[in-house]
Amino acid sequence: MLRSHRHLLLASAPAALLGVTNIGAQIRATTGSIDSSWQTSLLSVLGVARDTDSTVAAFAAGAVYWLPLLGVALIVSFAWGSVFARAMNRSIDPVWLPAAWLFSLMLPASAPIGTTAIALSFGLVFGCHVFGGTNRYLINPALLAVVFLGVGYPTLAAPDAALPGGAALSTWSVIAATSVELAQLQGIGLLGAAFGDEVGAIGTTSAIASLVGAAYLISVRAAAPLVIVGGLLGLIATGMLGASVPWAWHLALGNVAFALAFVATDSTTCPGTRPAQLLYGILFGGVVIAIRMADPAHPEGTWSALLLATLCIPLIERATMGVRRTIGARNDA
């Protein structure tokens, strides 16, 4: 496995742990118990089924949904990696592990295993392996897979599908449908949301854990800091241009911080020059808020915004190269 992939797994581990724990607490709070018989039986065997208040019970409730999804994602990713490795007579592409890991964290707890296997297969084959694998693909395979999931199976992205059984709206949907003030009266706080106390995808809800992971990636030079700085600038600037929800809430809620820290900084798809990296981040942050404000009923917007920003990278790089050539010509004169 590439060194950058090891750093990615380490950096995203706190977000995964907090996310699984928080989503498990949300499941128990909204449904009272796990509503799948084998999951209820498993928790009983573990001795935590009746312990509704402990962190262990919350983590176990989230883990019985996340671990099967992670297991299937690992199998699917390794299988496709093996197929293409044999076809091209080379070793298996190391992207199989981080792609499966990130994809499993980007899913809602209610996602069906079979459907997610199809989506990940699409993301891996058409987003990664047909281009030659790591350092050659155009779009992060986990990102392409989760976008395909939302487009091909839109009911999975519906606001009431965040938890098993459609038990609760996503936290972003609550705020978008009402206001920050009314959401706060319902007990939704900015700090709690930043720590991950919200309804959303399994492992992407803790903005603080994601930003800590981003700081680690920057410290080991496994992520471009200008992408993250640009993303924050895009959120702040667009949020101050009249958005009804302050920019800090946009960063704290949903998938934004996770996407910025672990997906937008993918070294394979990230722009190669510093000006392009900054502009790429700004575009992503700005489009996130634009999509959310244009369609408040939309449960997210993060993955669509990141896909659009990624597809614009060739244009961004060409534009920034032109600016650099112009500046160089002026200096020579």
PyMOL commands that set and color helices and strands:
alter all, ss='L'
color gray80, all
select helices_A, chain A and resi 3-31+37-46+55-88+96-105+113-127+129-131+141-152+154-157+159-161+171-177+180-185+190-195+207-219+225-239+247-252+256-263+274-294+302-311+313-332
alter helices_A, ss='H'
color red, helices_A
deselect
rebuild
show_as cartoon
